[in-house]
Amino acid sequence: MTVSHRVRIEDVTTLSDDWYVLKKTTFSFLRGDGAWQRQSRETYDRGNGATILLYDPARRTVVLTRQFRYPTFVNGHDDLLIEAPAGLLDNASPEERIKAEVEEETGYRVTDVRPIFDAFMSPGSVTERLHFFIGAYSATDRVSDGGGNADEGEDIERLEPTIEEALRMIEDGRIRDGKTIMLLQYAALHVFRDGRGG
C-alpha cells in the first residue's frame, strides 16, 4: 500500500474478489488549505498491463485487432472494438508480456520492441498502469494465425490498415479505444512523420 503524508487510510473493505478485486476505501485527504477531508472511493484492481503498436515502415501499415468487449457493449457500442494488442502483465516484465501477447493475438513474433511511455487509463476508479510500446514488423515475422486464447473467450481478428486509414478510423468513430488512439497519434507524430516511416 502506498504511504503518503497527505492520505490517511481509515478503512478498506473488499466488495468483490471474483474476476479481479473491487475495494471500497475510506480515507482522510489533506487538502491544499490544510484541512483534512474524509472521503470514500471504490477502486478496481486488475493488475498492470502493456500494449503495442506494430508498424511496417515500408508499407506504412499498422497491426490492430478487433474483438468483442462486453463493457463497451453495455455502454452502447454494439459492434466489435478495434484495438492495439494488449494484455495484463501477470507477474512478467512489460516487455516480456507484450511480446507474448502480440504473438498470441496477431500471430506476429517480434523481438525488438521499444517502450515509449506509461499511463493511467482511468485513474478515477481503476488502478491499472499501462505500458506503451511500438515495434517494427514485416510479413516474415508472422508465425501463426493469432486469434487469442479461446479458453479465455478470445476470438480476435487481425486488421492491417495503413497509418492514414487508421487515423481516418479515429475520425469517423470506428476506433474508440483510448490506448489505440494514443498509439496511432504517437506513430503519426514520431514514426511516420517524415513520409517514409521509421
N, C-alpha and C positions, 0 to 999 in steps of 0.2 A: 504494500500500500504506500502511496506517495505521502510524504510528510511535508507540510508547509506551515510557515508562521502565520499565514492568512486563513487557514482552514483547520477547524477542529471537528473531527468525526465524532458524532454522538451515538448513532445507531445505524446498523446495517442489517437489512432483512432480505433474505433470498426469496424472491417471488416465484421463480421458475428455474429449474436446472434440468430441463428436458433436452432441447436441441442445443442451446448454449445457455449462458447464465444471465438472468434478469434480476437485478437487485434494486432495492429502494434504500437510499441513504439519507439520513437526517444529519445535517452538519451546521456549524456556525461559520460564517464568512466575514472576515474583517474588511469592511467597506473602505473606500478611499477617504471618507470623512472621519475615520477612526471608530465608527460604531460597529459592533458585532450584530449580524443579522442571521437569524435562524432560517434555514432553507431545507427543502426536501426535493430530491431528484431521483429518477429512475435511470439506471444505466444498463445497457445491453452489451455484454462481453462475449464476443465471438472469436477473440484472438486477433492477431495482426495478419496482414496479407500482402500480396505482391501482384503487380500487373505489368504487362509488357506490350509494346507496340513493335511488331516485326515489320521491317521495311526493306524493299528491294530498290536500291538506288538506280539501277539500270532501267528497270521497267516503271519506276515511280509508283509501285504498289505497296499496299499495307495488308496485313492479315488481321481480320476481325472474325468474331464468332456471332452466331445467332442461336438463342435458346429461350425456353420458357422460364419466366421468373414470376412466381406466384405473388410476391409483394407488389410488383408493378401491375399485375393483372387486377388485383383487388382495388387498386387506385386508378382504374380507368384505362390502363394500357392493355388493349385486348389482343395484341399480337406478340410475336416473339421479340425479344430485346436484342439489339445489336450492341456488341461489347468488344473490348480488347480482352484477350485471355487473362485470367486472374485466378487466384486461389489463396486459401489460408496457409500460413507458414507451417503449422503442425509441428513445431519444435525444430524445423530446419532453418538454415540461413535463408534470407530473402532470395539470394542468387541461386542457391540450390533448388529452392522450391519453384521459382518461376521457370527454370529450365525444364523441370519435370512437368509442370502444369501446362506449359505451352506445347510440349510434345503430346501429352495426353489429349488436349483439346483440339489441336490443329494438325498433328502428325509431323510437324517440323521439329527436327533436333538441331538446336543452336548451341554453340559453345561460347560465343563471345557476346555477352550482354553487358550493357552499361547502365549503372544507376544514374538517375537524373534528379530525383527529389523524393521526399516522402510527405504525406499529408494526412490529416484527419478529415474523413469524408463527411461525417455527420456528427460533429462534436457536441451537439446539444443532447444526444442520448446514446450514441454508440462509441465504445472505447477504441475501436479499431484504428490502427495506424497503417496506412497503405504505402508500400514501397513501389515506386515507379521506375521502370526500365525501358530501354529501347535496345533493339538488336537487329543487325542486318541478316537477311536470309536470301537464299536462292532456291531454285527448283530442285537442285541436287540435295538439299537439306531435308527433303520430305522422306520420312522412313515408314509412315503408316497413314491410315485414313483419318486418324484422330477420332473425334466424336465424343470424347469424355468418358467418364466411368458410368456404365449402365447400372451397376449395382447401387450407385448413389442417385439414380434417377436422371442422370445427364443424357441428353440427346442433342448434341451440339453440331451445328452446321458451320462450315468454314466459308468465309467470304474473302475475296481478294480484289477490292476496288483500288483504283488509283487514288493518290492523295487528293486530287481535285474532286473525284467522285465522292470520297468520304467527307470532305468539307461541305459539299452540297447536301449530303445526307444530314449533316447537322442543321443546316439552314432550313431544310424542308421538314424537319421533325422526325425523320426516320431513325436518327441516332439521338437518344435521350439520356444515355448513361453518362454520368459525370466524369468518371475516370477516363472513359474513352474520349470524350470531348477534350479533356485536358491533354491527353497524349497526342491527339491529332493536331491540336493547336501548337503544341510544342514541336511536333515534326514539321509543321508548315513554317514555323519561325526558324528552326535550327537545323533541320535535316534536309529539307527540300527548298530552302530559301534561294539558293543560287541557280535554280532551274535545272540542276543536274542531279541533286540528291547526294548525300554523303558528306 
